[in-house]
Amino acid sequence: MELIHAEHTLFYMVNFERFVLDNGLRVIIHQDKTTPIVAVNILYNVGARDEHPDQTGFAHLFEHLMFEGSANVAEYDNELQMAGGENNAFTNNDITNYYLTIPKHNLETALWLESDRMLELAFSEEKLRVQKNVVSEEFRQSFLNQPYGDVWMLLRPLIYNVHPYQWSTIGKSIEHVQNATMDQVKDFFYRFYRPNNAVLVLSGDLDPEPTMELVKKWFADIPPGPAHQKDLPEEPEQKSSRKLLVERDVPFDEIYMAFHTGKRLDENFYPTDMITDLLAGGRSSRLRENLVRKRKIFSESNAWITGSFDKGFLAVSGKLMPGQTMEIAREAIWEELDILKSHPVDEYELQKVKNKMEAANTFAEMGILSKSMNLAYYELLGDADLLNRQTEKYLALTREDVMHYSGKIFQPEKVSELNYLAKK
């Protein structure tokens, strides 16, 4: 990595080579000579937002199916482990990401394995049945039988009326995955898990030119899928507050307040992210200092943004202490939000948050796996080099930016509030 000097700070630039195969596969190679391990990351441009409203949970189902064997590989995990590799995957509303690390001298094994399951999975009714049961059990354990587990299933459709962000990655209903047919599953695979819908990133002690030849050897012959144009409905502006009250068998009441924000590529992402760190980024943050430690309204409180490709949301939550009411909790949160709207943040407090963000971004680029994931993510957003410009965007924020965007976001008529009450 090349060391770049900026005014008041210094940070690292991640250098890389970018290629595109004839079948549309985008390839990025980052050379890091400090490690004998290579990271291989394949990011597919498919997530829960790409599902049909009556067939949700498919992207998450495929996170499991992709490890069930492919055209020429009976057991993916066994072959990778024999070569000294480790792997995992995750799915969210926007993307599905598969990643692995492997000794440099076994890189070709990794490329063989990944290319084979991109080519074609070993579809069978038995494998589909097994993974449908696995996902269904995960649905029950994580969302139905766990305290507060259904929060996202309640909050998302409250926030979104038309956009497919209204359902979680696990799906709207357990029956959608349980009732999935082989034809539906194959159609989903051949639409989305194609080279022209993917980004491949290799990071490690690699020479770009010979590495690219290996990539061509294993991926160039995979046929592309149909051009897929995302035509998702735009969520309309929220003009009146929304509220949902539920009772569950949980130990404490909890409040969630959510506000619509912009897209990940919008410039207002950075001040919005900064706002959540001011509210809840560490022990001395405002919510935890004022509402947890001093006023003891909450036992814990948090704030975060989704950072979604399409219009996302910022949420504030708090788990109420015994004796506190939803009215007190709501009023206390609004007091903190109104202060952000009306009073410029102290310069020392702002710099403290900037320092934490700079440190987090810097440490995130120390490992080859995190670099490969981030390069793939930003390439899918439009340009892998966005990775090298994130820190400076945060450092350029001003006190006025924080106050201005707080005023735009935190409006009473634009809140979606979930009151999650413990049964008496």
GIBEL-V501606 format. One record per backbone hydrogen bond with DSSP energy under -1.0 kcal/mol. CO is the residue of the C=O (numbers start at 1). NH is the residue of the N-H. If there is no record, write none. Layout:
co=CO nh=NH
co=CO nh=NH
This chain:
co=2 nh=13
co=4 nh=11
co=6 nh=9
co=9 nh=6
co=11 nh=4
co=13 nh=2
co=17 nh=29
co=19 nh=27
co=21 nh=24
co=25 nh=21
co=26 nh=200
co=27 nh=19
co=28 nh=202
co=29 nh=17
co=30 nh=204
co=36 nh=104
co=38 nh=102
co=39 nh=203
co=40 nh=100
co=41 nh=201
co=42 nh=98
co=43 nh=199
co=44 nh=46
co=44 nh=96
co=47 nh=50
co=48 nh=51
co=52 nh=55
co=57 nh=61
co=58 nh=62
co=59 nh=63
co=61 nh=65
co=62 nh=66
co=64 nh=67
co=65 nh=68
co=69 nh=122
co=73 nh=70
co=75 nh=79
co=76 nh=80
co=77 nh=81
co=78 nh=82
co=80 nh=85
co=81 nh=84
co=86 nh=101
co=88 nh=99
co=90 nh=97
co=92 nh=48
co=93 nh=49
co=95 nh=92
co=96 nh=44
co=97 nh=90
co=98 nh=42
co=99 nh=88
co=100 nh=40
co=101 nh=86
co=102 nh=38
co=103 nh=106
co=104 nh=107
co=106 nh=110
co=107 nh=111
co=108 nh=112
co=109 nh=113
co=110 nh=114
co=111 nh=115
co=112 nh=116
co=113 nh=117
co=114 nh=118
co=115 nh=119
co=116 nh=120
co=120 nh=71
co=121 nh=123
co=124 nh=128
co=125 nh=129
co=126 nh=130
co=127 nh=131
co=128 nh=132
co=129 nh=133
co=130 nh=134
co=131 nh=135
co=132 nh=136
co=133 nh=137
co=134 nh=138
co=135 nh=139
co=136 nh=140
co=137 nh=141
co=138 nh=142
co=139 nh=143
co=139 nh=144
co=140 nh=145
co=146 nh=149
co=148 nh=151
co=150 nh=154
co=151 nh=155
co=152 nh=156
co=155 nh=159
co=156 nh=160
co=163 nh=166
co=164 nh=167
co=168 nh=171
co=173 nh=176
co=174 nh=178
co=175 nh=179
co=177 nh=180
co=181 nh=185
co=182 nh=186
co=183 nh=187
co=184 nh=188
co=185 nh=189
co=186 nh=190
co=188 nh=192
co=189 nh=193
co=192 nh=194
co=194 nh=197
co=195 nh=198
co=197 nh=45
co=198 nh=26
co=199 nh=43
co=200 nh=28
co=201 nh=41
co=202 nh=30
co=203 nh=39
co=204 nh=32
co=204 nh=206
co=207 nh=211
co=208 nh=212
co=209 nh=213
co=210 nh=214
co=211 nh=215
co=212 nh=216
co=213 nh=217
co=214 nh=218
co=215 nh=219
co=216 nh=220
co=219 nh=222
co=242 nh=417
co=244 nh=419
co=246 nh=421
co=248 nh=250
co=248 nh=423
co=253 nh=320
co=254 nh=420
co=255 nh=318
co=256 nh=418
co=257 nh=316
co=258 nh=416
co=259 nh=314
co=262 nh=312
co=263 nh=266
co=266 nh=269
co=268 nh=272
co=269 nh=273
co=270 nh=274
co=271 nh=275
co=272 nh=276
co=273 nh=277
co=274 nh=278
co=275 nh=279
co=276 nh=280
co=277 nh=281
co=278 nh=286
co=279 nh=287
co=280 nh=282
co=282 nh=285
co=285 nh=289
co=286 nh=290
co=287 nh=291
co=287 nh=292
co=288 nh=293
co=289 nh=294
co=290 nh=295
co=291 nh=297
co=291 nh=298
co=297 nh=321
co=300 nh=319
co=302 nh=317
co=304 nh=315
co=308 nh=264
co=312 nh=261
co=313 nh=306
co=314 nh=259
co=315 nh=304
co=316 nh=257
co=317 nh=302
co=318 nh=255
co=319 nh=299
co=321 nh=324
co=325 nh=329
co=326 nh=330
co=327 nh=331
co=328 nh=332
co=329 nh=333
co=330 nh=334
co=331 nh=335
co=332 nh=336
co=333 nh=337
co=334 nh=338
co=335 nh=339
co=336 nh=340
co=337 nh=341
co=338 nh=342
co=339 nh=343
co=346 nh=350
co=347 nh=351
co=348 nh=352
co=349 nh=353
co=350 nh=354
co=351 nh=355
co=352 nh=356
co=353 nh=357
co=354 nh=358
co=355 nh=359
co=356 nh=360
co=357 nh=361
co=358 nh=362
co=359 nh=363
co=360 nh=364
co=363 nh=366
co=367 nh=371
co=368 nh=372
co=369 nh=373
co=370 nh=374
co=371 nh=375
co=372 nh=376
co=373 nh=377
co=374 nh=378
co=375 nh=379
co=376 nh=380
co=377 nh=381
co=378 nh=382
co=378 nh=383
co=383 nh=386
co=384 nh=387
co=385 nh=388
co=386 nh=389
co=389 nh=393
co=390 nh=394
co=391 nh=395
co=392 nh=396
co=394 nh=397
co=398 nh=402
co=399 nh=403
co=400 nh=404
co=401 nh=405
co=402 nh=406
co=403 nh=407
co=404 nh=408
co=405 nh=409
co=406 nh=410
co=409 nh=411
co=411 nh=414
co=412 nh=415
co=415 nh=242
co=416 nh=258
co=417 nh=244
co=418 nh=256
co=419 nh=246
co=420 nh=254
co=421 nh=248
